Amino acid sequence: MNERKDWFLPVTIGAAVLLIAGGAGYYLLRDGEPAPEPVVEAPQPVAETVAPAPVAVAPPAQPPRALPLPLPPLDDSDLDVLGGLTELFGQQAVMQYLVPERIVRNVVVTIDNVPRQQMALNQRPIRPMQGALVTAGADDSLVLAPENYARYDTFVTVARSVDAKTLVALYRGLQPLFQQAYEELGHPNASFNDRLVEVVEHLLATPNVPGEIRLVQPSVYYKYADERLEKLSAGQKLLIRMGPTNAAAIKAKLRDIQAELL
């Protein structure tokens, strides 16, 4: 249950929602960098908790400007994609969450990895979330602390504010670039749009975990005490790590996106 996988939602959603990612899970989908094994980084002592700065969200009333036709080459698409995302999410949110290079390729890799156990460390579209995982309780009764859920509040606020119809319209306009990146990833005969729909469904199937979420620390990293949770995908673990309230808000937005995609 690597804490470093949290960059994800910001894009799975992030990406799934941004486009999604991600992580981007609005960035949508972010949190930290994933490690080889799905475990959570041990928290470092923190003197005091600093609330994240509020993020200004662009009003969703007007759709983003139309991108030039034909679309730019994939290798030269960052500037145009960045412009569309800035009009949709607002400059402050984009600057705070988005990695502005290789946007399309990084989103595609992220979305494709969401249902897997591992994520690509150097290909995330979302910046890693600041701060360490927050736990509570003694060694034999460790749980995720409510303060850990609060780390995602700003991100979830941004995600909830974005209009699904406008978001999907932006994605549709860029779809040929995403398809090209997906084929380059090793899927020459597959549809990226089908994969995106599959990933959204996968995230929506994340189990709800009411009450405290117990952890164990067999080594440097934390793991879920419940083996069923420990065996979930990287994307589903991130949703659970965000806490039930935030996870419910992200799922609601994903359902809106799913309806537009279908």
C-alpha positions, 0 to 999 in steps of 0.5 A: 500500500505504498503511499507513493501511489497517491499521485494517482488519483489526482489523474485517474481519476486524475487521469480518468477524470482529467481527461482524468489519471489520476492523479491525475484521480483534478487533479484528479488524480496525486499524492506521492511516488509509487514504489515497486511494492504496493505499500505505504511509506512510513511517516516521518515525524511532523512538528505541526500540520499545515492546511493546504492552500486553497486552490482557485477553480475556474468557472465551468460555464464556458467550454475550453477554446477549440484546439487547432485543427489539425491537432499538433503532433504528439511530441509538440502537444503540451502547450495546446493541452496545457492551455485547454486544461488551464481554461478548464481547471484554472491556472492555479490548480494546473500549476499546483498539480500538473506536470507540464511535460509529456502530458498526454503520454503520462496520462495514458500510462497512468490510466493504463496502470491504474488497475495494476499493482504498480505505477510508473514512477517517472511518468506521472502527470500529477505532482506528488502530494506533499507530506507523509502518511498520517497514522494513529494508534500504537504499533499493534493497533495502527490505523489511518488517521482522519488527518490523512484523509484531510490531505486530499480535501483540496484536490477533491474540491477541485475535482468536484467543481469540474463539469463532466460534460466539458471535461469529456468534450476536451478529451474528445477533441484530443482523443487522436493524441491519446490513441496514438500514445496508447498505441505507442505504449504497446497496444497497436490494435486496442482502443484507448477510449475502451481502456479509459471506460474500463478503468473508470468502471474499475475505480467505481468497483472499489469497495467501501471501507467504513470505520477505521482502516487498520495497518501493519508495518512488517518492515519499512513500509506500512501495509493494510492489515486486511489482506483483501485490501492489500491485494487491491490495485494501486488505483483502488488503494488510493481511493481507500486511502483518501477516506470514505467521504473523499472517495465517495465524492470522486466516485460521484464525479467518475459516474458523471464522466462515465455517463458522458463517455458512454 
